Amino acid sequence: MTLMRAKAGQRWTPLSGVRRVRPAALALAGLSLAGCSAAAGRPAVRTAAATARWTAAAPSPKVLDLGGPRRDGTIVVATAGRLALLAPRGALRPFARGRGGYVSPGGEEPYIALAAGQRVSSARCTFPSGTVYALRIRHGRGVTAIDPAGRARRFATLPTTTRANGIAFDATGRFGHRVLVTATAGSNTAVYAIDCRGTVTTVTQSAPRAEGGIAVAPATFGRFAGDLIAPDEISGRIYAIAPDGTSRLLADSGLPHGQDIGVESLGFVPAGFGARAGALVADRRTPGNRHPGDGVILRIGAASLTRAGVRAGDLLIASEGGAGTDAITCGASCQVRHVADGPPAAHVEGHIAFGGG
């Protein structure tokens, strides 16, 4: 496969400087280079010697997404159109309820992102630490802000009628430390950058199809450092979107792909994660689906991830159907390793978070 690059409003074109690699050589090396895949459309994916397993951490039948941790160690949980907090030992308690609290105005997937006090120099303001930013799918598409005291307010309105389907903070800085939102229509995805005053800038309207738990790559992530990383469940591909709006294929996941099956969730393993409780992801109860979900928050302990070869700075990606999980390490090229599996019925949504639970 030839890597492609596209600018906003332009068709994709071949990305120069990409070396073609024979599939056999990839298989021997256990590598999946960005834009290169093995025979039959699958990348050469190495399986960890000690594959980990997602297990139930806390029941939450309509759990959709996770964010955090907050300064107190709790994880913010989006569930049933409301918010809750997951304590480090696994107990859930309501958050942002009552007068002035948060209730989603509707829509299937109002994902969330948690601010960590990012300073936006261009706007001369800061995203307040601990404030939750939730996609507003209906009644004025945009973003709602919920402060640490649980008070909700409209924060930004998007210049689109297309449903927003991804949100993440730029902690690396190449997007100016703004919050990023994706909205997909057909095969094209728009990316919007929003500063701490709610001013919306369009990054691109022609990125590849993507949705779900998007994230910005840390500075240690090789050639894709600082790019917005977004999955496409239909193809199983992972894309990198740069601040200038150009897009590159990061990797083919090698996981099963298709509607409600392919890669949906991702998250970058933070520094010092070995001292944390591990990775967490939402397994939403979805009756009638091929993967009906278990209605729980799933967890893998840090020790199990370490035994599977996962290290700080790796990108974890999980499939919506069954929670099959790969780890991707990127430098000059990208290595894909299968590191974990989940319950066959799992219906994974949103971001992979670290800590808590």
N, C-alpha and C positions, 0 to 999 in steps of 0.2 A: 504494500500500500504506500502511495506517495503522500507525504505530508502536504497539507494545503494551508494557505494563509488567505484570509479575506479581510478587506476593510469595509467599514460601514458603507452599504449601498453598492458594493461590488461583489462579483462572483469570486468563489474560491479559486486560488491559483497555486501552483506547486511552490512549496517552500524550499528555497535554495539551501545548499550546504548540508543536505540530508543524505547520508550514506545508505545505500541499499544493502541489506544483510540477508544472506540465504537463510531460509527457515531452519535448515538442518543445523547451521552454526548457532542459531538462537537456541535451539533445543539443547544442544550440547552445553552451551553456556548457562542455560536456565534464565535467559534474559528476554525481556520484551522491550525493544527500543521504541521510543516515541514514534508513532506513525508506522511501525513495522509489525507485522503479525505472521504467525506460522500458517502452515497449510490449513485448508478448510475454514479459514477466517478466524482462527483462534490464536491467541498469543502463546508463546512458550512460557507457561506459568509453573514455577517450582512450588512444590507442596512442602510445607514445614514438617520437620521430623516429628515434632510434638504439636499436632493440630489442636487448637483450643476449642472451647464450646461455649456458646451463649446460653445462659441459664436465667431463670426468673429471679429478679431482685425485689420487685414490688408490684402488686396488682394495680391496674389502672385501665379498665376496659376500653375507654375511648381515648387513650393516650395518642398524641400526634407528633410531638416534638419535644426536644430537650435543649436547654441552654445553660451555660455556666461552666464552672461553679461561680457562685457569688462569693463575696469576701468571707461570709460566715460558713462556707463550705457546702451550702445547699445548692441543689440543681433546680432550675426553673423548669416546670413541666406544663406543657400545653395539653389540656385534656378536656374533652366535651365542651369546647368553646369557652373554657375558663382557664385559669392558671392555678397551679399548686406548687409547693416546694417539697423537694425530696431531701430528707435529712441524710447525713453520711451513713447512718445505720439503717436506712431504708424506709423510714416512716414518711408518709405523705400528709401534708396539711394544706388547707386552702390558703390561697393568696389573692389579693386584689379583689375581694368580695365586698358586698355591701354598697352603700351609696358612693358614687364616684369611682367604683371599681371597674373591672374589665369584663366585658361580655363580647365575644366575637359577633359581628353582625351577620354572620353566615358564611357559607362557602366551605368546601371540603377540606382545604389544607392551608389554614392561616398559620404558617410557620413563624418561628420566633428567633430573635438574636439578642444577646445580652451585651450591653456596653460595658467597657472596662476603663472608662475615663479617657478615651481617645481625644487628643487635641487636634482640631482642624485649623491649621495656621491660616489658610486662605479665607476662612470665615471668621477668624478671631473668636472662636468659642470652643467648647468642649462637650462631648457627649457625657452626661452625668453617669458616673460609675454605678452599676447596679440597676440602671433603667432598662426595661425590656422593650424591644421594638417588635411589634407583631404585624404581619401582613393583614391588610384590610381588603378582603376579597369582594365585598359588596358595599353598596351605599357610599360611593365615592372611593374608587380603588386607590389604595395608597398604603400608608403605614400609621399605626397607632402606637403611642409611647405610654408605658406604664411605669411610674417612678417607684423607688424602693418602698414607699409608703403604701403603694397599691392604688394610686390615683391615675386614671387613664385620661388621655387627651389625644385629639387628632394631631398628628405630627407633620405629615406630608401627603400630598395628592399626586398621583402619577399621571403623566400626560398620555394615557392609553386607555382603551376599553378592553384590552386583553387581560386575562386573569394573571395576576402575579403568582409566581410559583417557586420563589427562592429568595432568601435573605441572608446576608452575612456581613460582618464588620471587617474592614480592612485594618488589621493590626500591624501589617508589615509596612505600609505607607506609600506604596506606589500609586494607589488611588486617592492619596491625600487623606488617609485615615477616615474616609467616609463610609457610610453604610451602603451596601450594594443590594439591588433588587433585580431579579430576572422576571421576565414575562414572555411566554412562548405562544406563538400562533403558527400552526402548521409546522414547517421545518425550520422556522426562524425564531431566534430568541433576542429580545431587546434587553439591554443591561442599563440600569439607571444608577447613578451615584448621588447620594443625598447627604448634604452637610448637616452640621448640628443646628442650623437655623431652619432646616426643612427645605432648603433650595435644591431642586432636582436638576441634574444634568444628564443628558443622554450620552452614554458611552458608545453604544452601537445598537443597531436594530437588525443586524444580520449575522449574529452569532449562530452556531449550530443549535439544533433542538436540544434542550436540557431542562431539568427540573429537579427539585428535591433539596437535599441538605448541602447546599453549596458552601464553599469555604475559600479563603484567600491563603495561598501558599506562603509559608515562612521564608525568611531569607536564606535558609539552609537547603532549599529544595531545588538546587541545581539551576538548569536553564529556565525553569518555570517559576523561580522565586518571585513572589509578589503578584503573580497572576491569579485571577479568579478561576477556581477549579470547579467544574460543573459536570454532573453525570447525565447520560441519556439512557433511560431504562430500555428504550425500544431497541437500540443497537448494542448496548453494553459498553459503549465507548465513554471515555473520560476526556473532556476538553479543557484546555487552558485558554482563557481570554485575557489579553493584555490591556493595560490602561488606554492604549491607542485604538482599541476596538478590534484588533486583529485576533484571530483564533487559530489554535494549533491542536492537533490530536496528541494528547498526552500518552494514552495507552488504550488498548483493547483489554477489557477486564478479564475475558475468558470465562466469566460467570454466565449462567443462563440469562437470556435477555428476552424482552417482550413486555407488553402492557401488564402492569402489576406484578412483574417477575424480575426485571433487570435491575441494575444498580440504581439505588434510590438515595442512599445515605452515605455520607462521608465525614471525615474529621481528621485533623492533623494531630498526631501524638505530641503532647506538650513536653517541654523540658522537665525533668524530674518526675515523669509520670510513674516511675517505679515505686515512689513513695505514696502514690494515690491509690484509691480503691480499685481503679481500673476504668474500663470503657463501658458506656451505657448507651442504649438506643431504644426507641419506642417500637413496640410490637402491638399494633392496633387491632382490636377485634373488628373483623370485617365479614359479617355473616354472608354466606352465599358466594364468597370469592373462592377461587381455586386454592388460595392460601388464606384461610379465614382468620388467622391471627389468634393469639392467646390472651390478649387484653392485659399485658404486663409490660413492665420496663425490664429489658434484658440487660445482662451484665456479663463481662469477662474480667476476671481479676488481673491485676498488673503482673503477677507472677506467671500466670498462664500465658499472657501475651509475650512476656520476656522469653519464656521457654520456646515459644513459637518463632522467635527471632525478631520480634517487633522492637523497634528502637525509637527514641525521641526523634521527631522530625519526619517520621514515616507518615504516609497518607493511608488511612484505613478506609476501605470502601465496602459496603454491604448491599446485597441484593434485596429487593423488596420481598420477593418470594423465597422464604426459607433461610434468610439471613446468612447466605454464603459470604465469606469475608476474605478479602485480599489485602495485603500490605504492599504499598508501592514506595520504593526508594528512588529518588531522582538525583542524578549528577549530570554528567555529559550525556548519559542515557538513563533509561528507567528500568528498574528490575521489579517484576511482579511476582509475589509469592502468595499462595493460598495458605491462610493461617488459622481460619476458624470456620465453624459451621453452627447453624442454629436449629431450633425445632423445625421440622418439615412444614408445619402449619404456619410458621411465623409470617407476619405481614408488616414489614419494617417501613417506617416513615421518618422523615426529618433528618436532623443532624446526629452524628455520633459525638457524644460528650464524654469528658473525662473527669473522674473524681466522684465524690458522693457514693450513694448506693452501696 
